[in-house]
Amino acid sequence: MYPECLVRNIPVAYICFYPWASTKSYAGAAYGRSFDSLQWLPFELNFKIWKTVDYVASFWSDIGLLPIYNKRLKELGLPKAGRLPWLPGGAFEKNQILVIHALNKNLIQIQKNPLNPLNEVQLDYPYLSIEEELEDYVPPNDLVEFLSIKGNPIYFGYGSMHSFSDVKSRVSIWLRVMDLLPENQRALFSGVGSVESEELNDAVKNGRVFILNHVPHSWLFPQVSCVVHHGGAGTTHAVIRAGVPSIVIPHFADQPWWASILYHLGVAPSTGIQANAVTTEKITTELLIVLSNKEIKEKADKIGSKIRKEQKRSPVSKIVAYIEKYWEKTNWDVLTLDDEQQKIKEKEHGYPVNENYPENEIKNVLDGNDFSLTSHDVLSAELRE
């Protein structure tokens, strides 16, 4: 995508929903590990190990994808690249491309990359405001009726992960979990519309389970007691804004990382149950903890209230405003992937230079939003030390 934008003089901004680079405070999010993996090691060995993993991952990314990338550059008449653009030392860093980490600061805070200080910022996750998301939404009557019964139900749903496992087996586990919970406990099942089973039909008929179609998380989650989910960035942010506890069933990539952060914040009973090791007993045990633990509920509610209070306007509009302001101030001009003048300046100054990026003017668009540590023991880190 980046080369296509270059040849068409289209401004570029890179938005990521988790930090892939490791720091002294956490392992990179894409490695399928908890954020604090190996932090028990002395002499900052965890940081050294994970930085080595970062370099190896970057190397293999270049080995696998760079030939394909350079082939496209050649077709577009652009010079060959020595690195993929988003990797350290790549075009995004060299050409001062705007990189936005779209993660809510109450979950994790990322300090600026010293190699790209003006162009690597953290803004909120791109939520729509609750009002915008629900503007045209009319909930189905049967769902409203189900939710009106005393006692908030449990939400079960793994988002886009439904294609990575046997849906019928998943539903079977959920139904067995419900059998082990008190009889008055009800549940919402998401992503199981294709399943046909006598047990599921019976659970629906007796009013214990409701099968969901599409429902906005911002409307639904505040009305449930707990969300059993896969730990994707989007669902994690939706649950935390709703102020509801989580039980996470991570499948791969950044999901175990998010699960461990929710546990660290005290809004989940564990660092997650791996999808390939999930059992009825494990989910039931964690649900019983959440449903009986007042402290977990209070912490979730406190963080959710704080996020909702901070979002005076839609984070999406704020991201758009920041990007537009950035391009306006920088007088966008395409840089080649191998800009010789840029190399000369970098050599003279010892770091990437671009006079078109006035720091104080760019900061103004943040509307005074401060990225200091919060009372919720938010993780703090410096990207690419």
SEMARRO-946404 format. One record per residue (C-alpha): x, y, z. Coordinates in steps of 0.001 Angstrom, whole numbers, padded with zeros to 6 digits, always signed. Example, Ala and Ser with C-alpha at 12.3 -4.5 7.8 and 13.67 -1.06 7.14 Angstrom:
# residues 2
+012300-004500+007800;+013670-001060+007140;
# end
This chain:
# residues 385
+000000+000000+000000;+002806+002449+000869;+004413+002392-002623;+001005+002843-004252;+000532+005984-002172;+004018+007250-002997;+003531+007216-006754;+000104+008860-006442;+001259+011573-004012;-001235+010359-001396;-000356+011267+002211;+000363+008277+004449;-000294+007554+008107;+000322+004186+009762;-002068+003136+012529;-001295+000150+014752;-003425-001321+017522;-000649-002892+019575;+003110-002356+019930;+005079-005064+018168;+008497-003913+019455;+009619-005188+022867;+010753-002912+025701;+012064-003314+029234;+008443-003231+030409;+006851-005756+028082;+007361-008284+025319;+006214-007395+021815;+002487-007983+021455;+002586-010080+018297;+004493-013027+019764;+001566-014723+021469;+002961-014239+024983;+001878-012319+028080;+003184-008760+028278;+005409-009572+031282;+006876-012772+029877;+010411-013426+031237;+010356-010325+033463;+011450-012473+036392;+014920-012783+034822;+017713-010667+036409;+019971-008066+034749;+017271-007051+032241;+017759-010352+030439;+014081-010337+029484;+014614-007127+027500;+017734-008485+025796;+015991-011733+024872;+012896-010021+023486;+014921-007443+021550;+016776-010366+019982;+013405-011890+019083;+012420-008526+017556;+015516-008519+015366;+015007-012136+014309;+011344-011465+013497;+012336-008401+011466;+015008-010409+009649;+012607-013191+008678;+009951-010656+007676;+012477-009092+005325;+013567-012486+004006;+010004-013538+003263;+008330-010324+002153;+011031-007915+000975;+011546-009579-002446;+007808-009291-003126;+007812-005695-001894;+010813-004732-004044;+009246-006350-007090;+006278-004015-006710;+008581-001025-006182;+010351-001855-009434;+007035-002109-011292;+006143+001359-010017;+009507+002825-010992;+010622+003328-007391;+014086+002517-006020;+014765-000723-004208;+014271-000778-000422;+016623-002392+002062;+013876-002979+004643;+010135-003293+004783;+008748+000198+005468;+007225-000466+008906;+010299-002150+010424;+012974-000252+012399;+015201+001557+009920;+012537+001291+007227;+010884+004035+005214;+008391+005034+007916;+011229+005872+010282;+013592+007314+007659;+010976+009446+005921;+009254+010521+009142;+005920+008931+008237;+003291+009499+010901;+002824+006406+013093;-000188+006398+015413;-000507+003863+018224;-004281+003673+018665;-004515+002203+022163;-006351+003609+025140;-003871+004941+027683;-005771+003315+030574;-004736-000071+029180;-001182+000768+028193;+000884+003862+027600;+003580+004060+024966;+006198+006784+025078;+007573+008288+021904;+010126+006448+019821;+013398+008388+020259;+014256+007638+016611;+010986+009144+015414;+009962+011545+018234;+007577+013885+016418;+005961+011287+014256;+005163+008438+016631;+002281+009282+018927;-000351+007530+021015;-003998+008437+020567;-007080+006655+021842;-008434+003479+020266;-010705+004540+017340;-013992+004084+019122;-017041+005770+017725;-018731+007708+020480;-021484+005659+022093;-024054+008134+020780;-022731+007852+017204;-022567+004072+017298;-026131+003752+018538;-027664+006583+016517;-029635+004337+014147;-029617+001135+016180;-032945-000380+017190;-032507-003529+019320;-034805-006473+018555;-037745-006818+020915;-036916-010375+021955;-033404-009325+023012;-034757-006355+024976;-037196-008697+026706;-034426-011214+027499;-032249-008484+029021;-035124-007053+031051;-035241-010158+033245;-033491-009665+036568;-029839-010734+036638;-027381-009693+033936;-026420-012549+031581;-022933-013711+030618;-021747-012950+027087;-019912-015713+025181;-018329-014824+021847;-014949-015101+020122;-015460-012493+017405;-013687-013314+014159;-012142-016434+015726;-015231-018518+014914;-013507-019745+011752;-010447-020967+013676;-012199-023647+015699;-015089-026061+015585;-018145-023960+016412;-020189-026971+017481;-017544-028035+020023;-017339-024489+021332;-021106-024302+021833;-021036-027674+023561;-018475-026352+026073;-020505-023200+026680;-023654-025245+027325;-021807-027516+029771;-020511-024406+031552;-024083-023160+031926;-025083-026538+033388;-022500-026039+036154;-023647-022516+037036;-026685-021595+039176;-029986-022274+037414;-030961-018604+037309;-027785-017655+035407;-028469-016870+031753;-026194-016349+028752;-025864-014678+025361;-024144-016733+022641;-022559-014884+019716;-021267-016319+016439;-023101-019651+016657;-026017-019127+014289;-025020-022066+012090;-025078-024611+014921;-027978-027058+015112;-028191-029139+018274;-030971-030379+020489;-029196-029139+023621;-028853-025612+022230;-032465-025536+021080;-033612-026640+024543;-031491-023943+026230;-033006-021292+023963;-036570-022546+024467;-036327-022540+028263;-034972-018978+028231;-031513-019782+029542;-029629-018849+026339;-030199-016161+023725;-028491-016438+020317;-027251-013075+019102;-027038-011625+015648;-025120-008373+015193;-025447-006129+018241;-023239-003080+018954;-020900-003830+021834;-021412-000344+023243;-025117-001106+023703;-024838-004719+024845;-021785-004999+027094;-022960-002591+029834;-025941-004933+030312;-023942-008135+030933;-022164-009434+034032;-019040-010750+032284;-017677-011065+028743;-016003-014326+027702;-014047-013313+024600;-010954-013978+022478;-008911-010934+023524;-008683-009079+020230;-007788-005385+020455;-011274-004243+019428;-013233-006447+021819;-010790-005739+024648;-011271-001995+024238;-015058-002392+023993;-015218-004459+027191;-012966-002128+029160;-014991+000941+028109;-018197-000810+029169;-016708-001367+032634;-017284-005127+032624;-014960-007970+033781;-013405-010299+031197;-012528-013945+030815;-010195-014251+027853;-009744-017277+025580;-006779-016133+023451;-006079-017922+020178;-002870-016345+018806;-000898-013159+018003;-001628-010224+020346;-004527-011901+022155;-002483-013479+025028;-000783-010097+025438;-004102-008293+025902;-005342-011050+028229;-002358-010532+030514;-002896-006761+030583;-006527-007212+031649;-005337-009500+034442;-002650-006987+035440;-005329-004281+035698;-007395-006551+037960;-010399-006850+035633;-009895-010525+034708;-009313-013532+036999;-006307-014878+035068;-003979-014214+032155;-006334-016185+029926;-007184-019769+028981;-005449-020743+025754;-007971-021745+023093;-006222-025066+022464;-006431-025936+026178;-009889-024631+027034;-012170-026892+029079;-015584-026628+030669;-014033-026720+034135;-011540-023908+033444;-014167-021491+032141;-016571-022393+034949;-013929-021824+037621;-013092-018382+036265;-016754-017418+035890;-017475-018357+039498;-014583-016122+040580;-015816-013161+038527;-019458-013523+039552;-018566-013620+043248;-015650-011164+043341;-016760-007622+044119;-013243-006199+043668;-012956-007312+040013;-016323-005727+039223;-015403-002479+040988;-012065-002176+039180;-013692-002800+035808;-016413-000247+036543;-013864+002341+037692;-011709+002062+034563;-014758+002034+032285;-016175+005159+033938;-012838+006925+033547;-012616+006091+029837;-016180+007211+029142;-015598+010456+031022;-012418+011152+029041;-014125+010597+025698;-015829+013967+025363;-015783+013505+021612;-015299+010535+019323;-011710+009212+019329;-012151+008520+015600;-012718+012211+014923;-009687+013033+017058;-007459+010693+015035;-008749+012187+011780;-008193+015724+013111;-004659+014848+014187;-003764+013365+010799;-005233+016325+008910;-003448+018812+011164;-000230+016881+010743;-000398+016937+006962;-001338+020619+006987;+001661+021536+009140;+004102+019334+007265;+003191+020562+003776;+003072+016961+002605;+005591+016143-000077;+006504+012664-001261;+009964+011476-000295;+011599+008747-002304;+012502+005572-000490;+016184+006358-000992;+016294+010149-000609;+019995+011074-000792;+019487+014530+000706;+017736+012972+003666;+020673+010624+004166;+023104+013569+004206;+021062+015375+006864;+020778+012253+008975;+024535+011739+008786;+025211+015357+009821;+022799+015325+012750;+023136+011707+013820;+019388+011076+013759;+016455+011362+011314;+015786+015008+010462;+012937+016804+008741;+012484+020554+009287;+008840+020374+008198;+007705+018887+011520;+007266+021723+014082;+006817+019876+017356;+004838+022493+019296;+002293+022999+016513;+001649+019295+016079;+001078+018862+019804;-001705+021480+019838;-004200+019189+018147;-004151+016885+021167;-006333+019470+022969;-004219+019280+026086;-004761+015543+026462;-002111+014333+028841;-000465+010966+028552;+000780+010703+032140;+000481+007518+034168;-002944+006834+035605;-004076+005617+039002;-004756+002198+037492;-001075+001249+037404;-000934+001654+033640;+002044+000051+032002;+004734+002498+030957;+007324+001830+028300;+009692+003392+025847;+009434+001974+022359;+012659+000806+020747;+015027+001893+023502;
# end
